[in-house]
Amino acid sequence: MASKKLTCLDCGQLNRVPEDRMTAAKCGTCGAKLLPGAAVEVDLATLQKAARHDDLPLVVDFWAPWCGPCRSMAPEFSKAATDLGAQARLVKLNTEQHQAAGAAYGIRGIPTMAAFAGGRERARQSGAMPAASIVSWVRGVI
Ligand SMILES: [Zn+2]
């Protein structure tokens, strides 16, 4: 049976999951859902691992608590995560908390979204967007 590699967004463990059981799959190490159906916060190490190894597209929102447009986009990004379901995983990275991330990915302004698929970055988009636009942007680039 076909399986996909998915990095646990909670503990960073790389899991191998049968494709037809992805939505219910849990991490073999910590038990967290591998497809949380919501945008979850990750650290730099987890982001780098998932971006490199995952068989499912990954979209990260680089944000910070002091950034007003980031805060207004947060519920839109969450809604987009729900709407995209098993098509892609959406994660958030707090660039204030993880300052090395901005430099590692060359982030010049926030909010910035980056989409990863097949082990490399496919597209990047700066500025806040409503949920419907996030969904169509993601579908267009993955
Ligand atoms: Zn885990």
Backbone and ligand atoms as CSV (ligand in chain L), in Angstrom:
chain,resi,resn,atom,element,x,y,z
A,1,MET,N,N,0.848,-1.199,0.000
A,1,MET,CA,C,0.000,0.000,0.000
A,1,MET,C,C,0.883,1.248,0.000
A,2,ALA,N,N,0.420,2.273,-0.699
A,2,ALA,CA,C,1.189,3.513,-0.757
A,2,ALA,C,C,1.210,4.186,0.609
A,3,SER,N,N,2.362,4.700,0.963
A,3,SER,CA,C,2.437,5.406,2.234
A,3,SER,C,C,3.146,6.732,2.031
A,4,LYS,N,N,2.924,7.618,2.977
A,4,LYS,CA,C,3.533,8.943,2.896
A,4,LYS,C,C,4.350,9.206,4.151
A,5,LYS,N,N,5.447,9.941,3.975
A,5,LYS,CA,C,6.254,10.352,5.113
A,5,LYS,C,C,5.720,11.680,5.642
A,6,LEU,N,N,5.497,11.718,6.947
A,6,LEU,CA,C,5.007,12.941,7.582
A,6,LEU,C,C,5.763,13.179,8.883
A,7,THR,N,N,6.304,14.383,9.021
A,7,THR,CA,C,6.978,14.746,10.256
A,7,THR,C,C,5.928,15.149,11.285
A,8,CYS,N,N,6.034,14.600,12.492
A,8,CYS,CA,C,5.120,15.003,13.557
A,8,CYS,C,C,5.392,16.471,13.887
A,9,LEU,N,N,4.337,17.299,13.871
A,9,LEU,CA,C,4.521,18.723,14.122
A,9,LEU,C,C,4.707,19.010,15.604
A,10,ASP,N,N,4.453,18.005,16.432
A,10,ASP,CA,C,4.554,18.155,17.869
A,10,ASP,C,C,5.949,17.798,18.389
A,11,CYS,N,N,6.464,16.607,17.975
A,11,CYS,CA,C,7.738,16.146,18.538
A,11,CYS,C,C,8.840,16.034,17.484
A,12,GLY,N,N,8.489,16.194,16.190
A,12,GLY,CA,C,9.503,16.175,15.153
A,12,GLY,C,C,9.870,14.794,14.640
A,13,GLN,N,N,9.198,13.756,15.125
A,13,GLN,CA,C,9.485,12.393,14.670
A,13,GLN,C,C,8.954,12.197,13.245
A,14,LEU,N,N,9.750,11.556,12.383
A,14,LEU,CA,C,9.300,11.264,11.024
A,14,LEU,C,C,8.492,9.964,11.042
A,15,ASN,N,N,7.243,10.038,10.572
A,15,ASN,CA,C,6.345,8.883,10.561
A,15,ASN,C,C,6.067,8.450,9.126
A,16,ARG,N,N,5.763,7.172,8.950
A,16,ARG,CA,C,5.340,6.682,7.641
A,16,ARG,C,C,3.881,6.246,7.794
A,17,VAL,N,N,3.014,6.814,6.967
A,17,VAL,CA,C,1.577,6.646,7.164
A,17,VAL,C,C,0.919,6.120,5.896
A,18,PRO,N,N,0.083,5.060,5.999
A,18,PRO,CA,C,-0.663,4.602,4.821
A,18,PRO,C,C,-1.566,5.727,4.314
A,19,GLU,N,N,-1.578,5.923,2.987
A,19,GLU,CA,C,-2.303,7.060,2.412
A,19,GLU,C,C,-3.777,7.091,2.784
A,20,ASP,N,N,-4.401,5.928,2.878
A,20,ASP,CA,C,-5.844,5.924,3.142
A,20,ASP,C,C,-6.165,6.122,4.626
A,21,ARG,N,N,-5.140,6.242,5.447
A,21,ARG,CA,C,-5.407,6.451,6.869
A,21,ARG,C,C,-4.792,7.755,7.381
A,22,MET,N,N,-4.454,8.640,6.460
A,22,MET,CA,C,-3.764,9.865,6.857
A,22,MET,C,C,-4.550,10.745,7.819
A,23,THR,N,N,-5.847,10.895,7.573
A,23,THR,CA,C,-6.605,11.859,8.376
A,23,THR,C,C,-6.701,11.434,9.840
A,24,ALA,N,N,-6.617,10.131,10.103
A,24,ALA,CA,C,-6.736,9.666,11.486
A,24,ALA,C,C,-5.373,9.334,12.093
A,25,ALA,N,N,-4.310,9.400,11.282
A,25,ALA,CA,C,-3.004,8.919,11.721
A,25,ALA,C,C,-2.436,9.701,12.902
A,26,LYS,N,N,-1.807,8.955,13.798
A,26,LYS,CA,C,-1.164,9.582,14.953
A,26,LYS,C,C,0.320,9.255,14.955
A,27,CYS,N,N,1.088,10.138,15.572
A,27,CYS,CA,C,2.524,9.956,15.669
A,27,CYS,C,C,2.847,8.725,16.512
A,28,GLY,N,N,3.747,7.875,15.997
A,28,GLY,CA,C,4.126,6.671,16.715
A,28,GLY,C,C,4.917,6.946,17.975
A,29,THR,N,N,5.471,8.132,18.099
A,29,THR,CA,C,6.268,8.472,19.270
A,29,THR,C,C,5.457,9.178,20.352
A,30,CYS,N,N,4.725,10.244,19.968
A,30,CYS,CA,C,4.047,11.045,20.999
A,30,CYS,C,C,2.526,10.953,20.948
A,31,GLY,N,N,1.965,10.356,19.880
A,31,GLY,CA,C,0.514,10.189,19.811
A,31,GLY,C,C,-0.247,11.391,19.270
A,32,ALA,N,N,0.457,12.465,18.884
A,32,ALA,CA,C,-0.230,13.641,18.336
A,32,ALA,C,C,-0.786,13.312,16.952
A,33,LYS,N,N,-1.901,13.940,16.596
A,33,LYS,CA,C,-2.466,13.741,15.257
A,33,LYS,C,C,-1.510,14.321,14.214
A,34,LEU,N,N,-1.254,13.552,13.159
A,34,LEU,CA,C,-0.316,14.015,12.141
A,34,LEU,C,C,-0.976,15.020,11.194
A,35,LEU,N,N,-2.301,14.951,11.094
A,35,LEU,CA,C,-3.047,15.959,10.324
A,35,LEU,C,C,-3.989,16.648,11.301
A,36,PRO,N,N,-3.510,17.658,12.020
A,36,PRO,CA,C,-4.320,18.274,13.074
A,36,PRO,C,C,-5.554,19.005,12.537
A,37,GLY,N,N,-5.585,19.347,11.235
A,37,GLY,CA,C,-6.731,20.056,10.681
A,37,GLY,C,C,-6.795,21.500,11.127
A,38,ALA,N,N,-5.701,21.992,11.686
A,38,ALA,CA,C,-5.609,23.383,12.120
A,38,ALA,C,C,-4.162,23.809,11.976
A,39,ALA,N,N,-3.937,25.112,11.950
A,39,ALA,CA,C,-2.578,25.615,11.831
A,39,ALA,C,C,-1.900,25.533,13.201
A,40,VAL,N,N,-0.846,24.748,13.312
A,40,VAL,CA,C,-0.167,24.606,14.595
A,40,VAL,C,C,1.192,25.309,14.557
A,41,GLU,N,N,1.644,25.715,15.726
A,41,GLU,CA,C,2.937,26.395,15.856
A,41,GLU,C,C,4.059,25.365,15.803
A,42,VAL,N,N,5.112,25.682,15.048
A,42,VAL,CA,C,6.277,24.806,15.009
A,42,VAL,C,C,7.524,25.628,15.318
A,43,ASP,N,N,8.623,24.923,15.656
A,43,ASP,CA,C,9.904,25.599,15.823
A,43,ASP,C,C,10.728,25.416,14.542
A,44,LEU,N,N,11.889,26.032,14.498
A,44,LEU,CA,C,12.687,26.019,13.275
A,44,LEU,C,C,13.115,24.607,12.885
A,45,ALA,N,N,13.539,23.799,13.880
A,45,ALA,CA,C,14.029,22.445,13.582
A,45,ALA,C,C,12.923,21.597,12.960
A,46,THR,N,N,11.713,21.680,13.522
A,46,THR,CA,C,10.588,20.899,12.991
A,46,THR,C,C,10.229,21.371,11.587
A,47,LEU,N,N,10.222,22.683,11.393
A,47,LEU,CA,C,9.912,23.224,10.069
A,47,LEU,C,C,10.913,22.716,9.028
A,48,GLN,N,N,12.194,22.779,9.359
A,48,GLN,CA,C,13.218,22.373,8.392
A,48,GLN,C,C,13.104,20.893,8.058
A,49,LYS,N,N,12.807,20.079,9.077
A,49,LYS,CA,C,12.701,18.647,8.864
A,49,LYS,C,C,11.478,18.332,7.993
A,50,ALA,N,N,10.338,18.936,8.344
A,50,ALA,CA,C,9.106,18.678,7.596
A,50,ALA,C,C,9.221,19.180,6.162
A,51,ALA,N,N,9.842,20.350,5.978
A,51,ALA,CA,C,9.974,20.927,4.640
A,51,ALA,C,C,10.841,20.029,3.758
A,52,ARG,N,N,11.809,19.349,4.357
A,52,ARG,CA,C,12.739,18.535,3.586
A,52,ARG,C,C,12.186,17.138,3.289
A,53,HIS,N,N,11.481,16.540,4.277
A,53,HIS,CA,C,11.145,15.120,4.156
A,53,HIS,C,C,9.691,14.799,3.852
A,54,ASP,N,N,8.767,15.694,4.169
A,54,ASP,CA,C,7.350,15.338,4.072
A,54,ASP,C,C,6.902,15.075,2.638
A,55,ASP,N,N,6.010,14.086,2.492
A,55,ASP,CA,C,5.414,13.805,1.190
A,55,ASP,C,C,4.151,14.630,0.972
A,56,LEU,N,N,3.716,15.331,1.993
A,56,LEU,CA,C,2.544,16.197,1.874
A,56,LEU,C,C,3.029,17.646,1.839
A,57,PRO,N,N,2.451,18.469,0.956
A,57,PRO,CA,C,2.883,19.874,0.911
A,57,PRO,C,C,2.744,20.554,2.273
A,58,LEU,N,N,3.669,21.459,2.543
A,58,LEU,CA,C,3.712,22.160,3.816
A,58,LEU,C,C,3.703,23.662,3.538
A,59,VAL,N,N,2.839,24.373,4.245
A,59,VAL,CA,C,2.765,25.831,4.080
A,59,VAL,C,C,3.018,26.471,5.431
A,60,VAL,N,N,3.996,27.362,5.484
A,60,VAL,CA,C,4.314,27.997,6.763
A,60,VAL,C,C,3.999,29.483,6.686
A,61,ASP,N,N,3.426,29.974,7.783
A,61,ASP,CA,C,3.143,31.401,7.940
A,61,ASP,C,C,4.165,31.943,8.934
A,62,PHE,N,N,5.100,32.752,8.435
A,62,PHE,CA,C,6.064,33.411,9.322
A,62,PHE,C,C,5.370,34.645,9.896
A,63,TRP,N,N,5.285,34.730,11.220
A,63,TRP,CA,C,4.530,35.809,11.851
A,63,TRP,C,C,5.217,36.223,13.144
A,64,ALA,N,N,4.692,37.263,13.787
A,64,ALA,CA,C,5.171,37.677,15.113
A,64,ALA,C,C,4.018,38.353,15.846
A,65,PRO,N,N,4.021,38.257,17.186
A,65,PRO,CA,C,2.915,38.818,17.966
A,65,PRO,C,C,2.773,40.334,17.811
A,66,TRP,N,N,3.887,41.066,17.549
A,66,TRP,CA,C,3.815,42.522,17.447
A,66,TRP,C,C,3.276,43.005,16.109
A,67,CYS,N,N,3.074,42.105,15.180
A,67,CYS,CA,C,2.695,42.465,13.811
A,67,CYS,C,C,1.174,42.422,13.653
A,68,GLY,N,N,0.556,43.607,13.506
A,68,GLY,CA,C,-0.897,43.705,13.404
A,68,GLY,C,C,-1.489,42.914,12.246
A,69,PRO,N,N,-0.962,43.086,11.025
A,69,PRO,CA,C,-1.496,42.309,9.891
A,69,PRO,C,C,-1.380,40.798,10.116
A,70,CYS,N,N,-0.308,40.370,10.827
A,70,CYS,CA,C,-0.153,38.939,11.136
A,70,CYS,C,C,-1.305,38.466,12.011
A,71,ARG,N,N,-1.622,39.292,13.045
A,71,ARG,CA,C,-2.686,38.893,13.970
A,71,ARG,C,C,-4.037,38.854,13.269
A,72,SER,N,N,-4.271,39.806,12.346
A,72,SER,CA,C,-5.568,39.781,11.664
A,72,SER,C,C,-5.637,38.641,10.651
A,73,MET,N,N,-4.488,38.187,10.172
A,73,MET,CA,C,-4.506,37.069,9.226
A,73,MET,C,C,-4.647,35.710,9.936
A,74,ALA,N,N,-4.326,35.648,11.234
A,74,ALA,CA,C,-4.304,34.362,11.952
A,74,ALA,C,C,-5.595,33.547,11.798
A,75,PRO,N,N,-6.791,34.143,12.036
A,75,PRO,CA,C,-8.010,33.339,11.868
A,75,PRO,C,C,-8.235,32.911,10.417
A,76,GLU,N,N,-7.775,33.726,9.464
A,76,GLU,CA,C,-7.921,33.380,8.044
A,76,GLU,C,C,-7.034,32.179,7.700
A,77,PHE,N,N,-5.823,32.197,8.248
A,77,PHE,CA,C,-4.883,31.091,8.012
A,77,PHE,C,C,-5.430,29.799,8.629
A,78,SER,N,N,-6.026,29.910,9.833
A,78,SER,CA,C,-6.629,28.745,10.495
A,78,SER,C,C,-7.766,28.180,9.658
A,79,LYS,N,N,-8.597,29.073,9.118
A,79,LYS,CA,C,-9.722,28.622,8.307
A,79,LYS,C,C,-9.205,27.942,7.039
A,80,ALA,N,N,-8.157,28.494,6.451
A,80,ALA,CA,C,-7.574,27.891,5.254
A,80,ALA,C,C,-7.051,26.486,5.568
A,81,ALA,N,N,-6.472,26.310,6.765
A,81,ALA,CA,C,-5.965,24.988,7.173
A,81,ALA,C,C,-7.102,23.980,7.221
A,82,THR,N,N,-8.247,24.399,7.750
A,82,THR,CA,C,-9.415,23.520,7.816
A,82,THR,C,C,-9.918,23.216,6.410
A,83,ASP,N,N,-10.009,24.254,5.566
A,83,ASP,CA,C,-10.545,24.071,4.213
A,83,ASP,C,C,-9.648,23.180,3.351
A,84,LEU,N,N,-8.339,23.244,3.559
A,84,LEU,CA,C,-7.424,22.450,2.734
A,84,LEU,C,C,-7.367,20.996,3.183
A,85,GLY,N,N,-7.780,20.723,4.414
A,85,GLY,CA,C,-7.867,19.343,4.902
A,85,GLY,C,C,-6.583,18.573,4.699
A,86,ALA,N,N,-6.667,17.466,3.947
A,86,ALA,CA,C,-5.512,16.596,3.750
A,86,ALA,C,C,-4.685,16.989,2.523
A,87,GLN,N,N,-4.991,18.140,1.888
A,87,GLN,CA,C,-4.221,18.546,0.698
A,87,GLN,C,C,-2.854,19.099,1.064
A,88,ALA,N,N,-2.768,19.748,2.228
A,88,ALA,CA,C,-1.513,20.349,2.672
A,88,ALA,C,C,-1.593,20.571,4.176
A,89,ARG,N,N,-0.437,20.622,4.818
A,89,ARG,CA,C,-0.429,20.972,6.234
A,89,ARG,C,C,0.015,22.421,6.358
A,90,LEU,N,N,-0.719,23.180,7.179
A,90,LEU,CA,C,-0.402,24.585,7.393
A,90,LEU,C,C,0.161,24.760,8.801
A,91,VAL,N,N,1.296,25.423,8.889
A,91,VAL,CA,C,1.930,25.636,10.189
A,91,VAL,C,C,2.303,27.101,10.342
A,92,LYS,N,N,2.543,27.494,11.586
A,92,LYS,CA,C,2.920,28.870,11.872
A,92,LYS,C,C,4.265,28.886,12.584
A,93,LEU,N,N,5.100,29.836,12.231
A,93,LEU,CA,C,6.363,29.974,12.926
A,93,LEU,C,C,6.490,31.402,13.460
A,94,ASN,N,N,6.619,31.499,14.770
A,94,ASN,CA,C,6.747,32.783,15.460
A,94,ASN,C,C,8.193,33.268,15.338
A,95,THR,N,N,8.404,34.292,14.498
A,95,THR,CA,C,9.776,34.731,14.207
A,95,THR,C,C,10.394,35.520,15.365
A,96,GLU,N,N,9.549,35.935,16.323
A,96,GLU,CA,C,10.092,36.609,17.495
A,96,GLU,C,C,10.674,35.567,18.455
A,97,GLN,N,N,9.944,34.463,18.592
A,97,GLN,CA,C,10.364,33.377,19.473
A,97,GLN,C,C,11.530,32.580,18.869
A,98,HIS,N,N,11.516,32.432,17.549
A,98,HIS,CA,C,12.552,31.643,16.864
A,98,HIS,C,C,13.273,32.567,15.893
A,99,GLN,N,N,14.185,33.383,16.437
A,99,GLN,CA,C,14.771,34.446,15.628
A,99,GLN,C,C,15.697,33.943,14.525
A,100,ALA,N,N,16.237,32.751,14.691
A,100,ALA,CA,C,17.117,32.209,13.653
A,100,ALA,C,C,16.342,31.869,12.389
A,101,ALA,N,N,15.038,31.700,12.512
A,101,ALA,CA,C,14.225,31.277,11.366
A,101,ALA,C,C,14.169,32.344,10.282
A,102,GLY,N,N,14.058,33.610,10.703
A,102,GLY,CA,C,13.981,34.693,9.727
A,102,GLY,C,C,15.209,34.719,8.838
A,103,ALA,N,N,16.380,34.539,9.456
A,103,ALA,CA,C,17.626,34.528,8.703
A,103,ALA,C,C,17.742,33.254,7.868
A,104,ALA,N,N,17.354,32.115,8.458
A,104,ALA,CA,C,17.482,30.835,7.766
A,104,ALA,C,C,16.683,30.825,6.465
A,105,TYR,N,N,15.530,31.496,6.471
A,105,TYR,CA,C,14.677,31.500,5.278
A,105,TYR,C,C,14.685,32.847,4.549
A,106,GLY,N,N,15.519,33.771,5.007
A,106,GLY,CA,C,15.615,35.059,4.322
A,106,GLY,C,C,14.307,35.841,4.331
A,107,ILE,N,N,13.628,35.824,5.476
A,107,ILE,CA,C,12.346,36.521,5.597
A,107,ILE,C,C,12.603,38.018,5.790
A,108,ARG,N,N,12.062,38.855,4.885
A,108,ARG,CA,C,12.291,40.294,4.953
A,108,ARG,C,C,11.135,41.042,5.587
A,109,GLY,N,N,9.943,40.518,5.485
A,109,GLY,CA,C,8.784,41.170,6.078
A,109,GLY,C,C,7.768,40.121,6.454
A,110,ILE,N,N,6.902,40.453,7.407
A,110,ILE,CA,C,5.880,39.492,7.800
A,110,ILE,C,C,4.513,40.170,7.771
A,111,PRO,N,N,3.419,39.455,7.570
A,111,PRO,CA,C,3.420,38.004,7.366
A,111,PRO,C,C,3.975,37.604,5.994
A,112,THR,N,N,4.703,36.485,5.986
A,112,THR,CA,C,5.139,35.863,4.738
A,112,THR,C,C,4.777,34.394,4.793
A,113,MET,N,N,4.176,33.897,3.725
A,113,MET,CA,C,3.882,32.470,3.625
A,113,MET,C,C,4.850,31.842,2.641
A,114,ALA,N,N,5.303,30.634,2.963
A,114,ALA,CA,C,6.133,29.877,2.033
A,114,ALA,C,C,5.546,28.479,1.905
A,115,ALA,N,N,5.487,27.992,0.668
A,115,ALA,CA,C,4.935,26.662,0.410
A,115,ALA,C,C,6.056,25.721,-0.010
A,116,PHE,N,N,6.114,24.558,0.659
A,116,PHE,CA,C,7.118,23.546,0.360
A,116,PHE,C,C,6.431,22.292,-0.165
A,117,ALA,N,N,7.019,21.687,-1.184
A,117,ALA,CA,C,6.511,20.411,-1.696
A,117,ALA,C,C,7.676,19.698,-2.355
A,118,GLY,N,N,7.712,18.374,-2.194
A,118,GLY,CA,C,8.772,17.591,-2.803
A,118,GLY,C,C,10.158,17.973,-2.323
A,119,GLY,N,N,10.267,18.452,-1.075
A,119,GLY,CA,C,11.560,18.733,-0.485
A,119,GLY,C,C,12.143,20.093,-0.817
A,120,ARG,N,N,11.395,20.940,-1.519
A,120,ARG,CA,C,11.935,22.275,-1.784
A,120,ARG,C,C,10.835,23.338,-1.741
A,121,GLU,N,N,11.255,24.597,-1.620
A,121,GLU,CA,C,10.296,25.695,-1.586
A,121,GLU,C,C,9.759,25.947,-2.986
A,122,ARG,N,N,8.433,25.993,-3.116
A,122,ARG,CA,C,7.809,26.184,-4.425
A,122,ARG,C,C,7.387,27.621,-4.656
A,123,ALA,N,N,6.966,28.294,-3.595
A,123,ALA,CA,C,6.460,29.652,-3.771
A,123,ALA,C,C,6.464,30.376,-2.446
A,124,ARG,N,N,6.420,31.694,-2.542
A,124,ARG,CA,C,6.434,32.533,-1.359
A,124,ARG,C,C,5.522,33.728,-1.614
A,125,GLN,N,N,4.843,34.165,-0.580
A,125,GLN,CA,C,3.871,35.244,-0.734
A,125,GLN,C,C,3.900,36.113,0.513
A,126,SER,N,N,4.062,37.426,0.336
A,126,SER,CA,C,4.066,38.314,1.493
A,126,SER,C,C,2.769,39.097,1.573
A,127,GLY,N,N,2.398,39.470,2.800
A,127,GLY,CA,C,1.196,40.259,3.026
A,127,GLY,C,C,0.031,39.397,3.471
A,128,ALA,N,N,-0.869,40.028,4.257
A,128,ALA,CA,C,-2.025,39.297,4.778
A,128,ALA,C,C,-3.024,39.008,3.661
A,129,MET,N,N,-3.662,37.838,3.741
A,129,MET,CA,C,-4.660,37.454,2.741
A,129,MET,C,C,-5.856,36.823,3.437
A,130,PRO,N,N,-7.056,36.955,2.859
A,130,PRO,CA,C,-8.218,36.245,3.408
A,130,PRO,C,C,-8.124,34.747,3.121
A,131,ALA,N,N,-8.897,33.957,3.878
A,131,ALA,CA,C,-8.816,32.496,3.800
A,131,ALA,C,C,-8.978,31.977,2.374
A,132,ALA,N,N,-9.961,32.492,1.646
A,132,ALA,CA,C,-10.223,31.975,0.297
A,132,ALA,C,C,-9.012,32.193,-0.618
A,133,SER,N,N,-8.341,33.338,-0.453
A,133,SER,CA,C,-7.166,33.615,-1.281
A,133,SER,C,C,-6.000,32.722,-0.895
A,134,ILE,N,N,-5.872,32.454,0.422
A,134,ILE,CA,C,-4.798,31.556,0.871
A,134,ILE,C,C,-5.012,30.180,0.258
A,135,VAL,N,N,-6.262,29.693,0.323
A,135,VAL,CA,C,-6.577,28.362,-0.211
A,135,VAL,C,C,-6.263,28.292,-1.702
A,136,SER,N,N,-6.669,29.297,-2.476
A,136,SER,CA,C,-6.437,29.199,-3.919
A,136,SER,C,C,-4.956,29.383,-4.246
A,137,TRP,N,N,-4.257,30.212,-3.458
A,137,TRP,CA,C,-2.808,30.347,-3.671
A,137,TRP,C,C,-2.121,29.003,-3.422
A,138,VAL,N,N,-2.470,28.353,-2.296
A,138,VAL,CA,C,-1.839,27.071,-1.962
A,138,VAL,C,C,-2.125,26.037,-3.046
A,139,ARG,N,N,-3.389,25.943,-3.479
A,139,ARG,CA,C,-3.745,24.956,-4.516
A,139,ARG,C,C,-3.003,25.233,-5.806
A,140,GLY,N,N,-2.701,26.494,-6.069
A,140,GLY,CA,C,-2.030,26.847,-7.312
A,140,GLY,C,C,-0.536,26.541,-7.313
A,141,VAL,N,N,0.065,26.459,-6.130
A,141,VAL,CA,C,1.521,26.312,-6.093
A,141,VAL,C,C,2.006,24.926,-5.685
A,142,ILE,N,N,1.120,24.090,-5.129
A,142,ILE,CA,C,1.581,22.765,-4.683
A,142,ILE,C,C,1.389,21.715,-5.777
L,1,ZN,ZN,ZN,5.084,13.123,17.702
